[in-house]
Amino acid sequence: YQEEIQELNEVARHRPRSTLVMGIQQENRQIRELQQENKELRTSLEEHQSALELIMSKYREQMFRLLMASKKDDPSIITKLKERHSKV
């Protein structure tokens, strides 16, 4: 650890302070941009998850209605639908 610190200090001494400060500022800008992008991606992911949950909810509702309608007509249809659904 001490050796690495010493190497970093030696490298830093060979560069002017203004160059180091500019480098740190640039890194800070990049970090802020990445944080903003991360936030946008997280928001987008949440929106997609919400949309998928809504779609799946509607799908389950339709399947339930189909099963109930089929159950009245022919109980063997339920078994067939379950088999198809498990294959998918």
MONOR-V804204 format. One record per helix or strand of 3 or more residues. SS is the DSSP state (alpha for helix, beta for strand). FROM is the first residue (numbers start at 0). TO is the last residue. If there is no record, write none. Layout:
SS|FROM|TO, SS|FROM|TO
This chain:
alpha|1|12, alpha|16|72, alpha|74|86
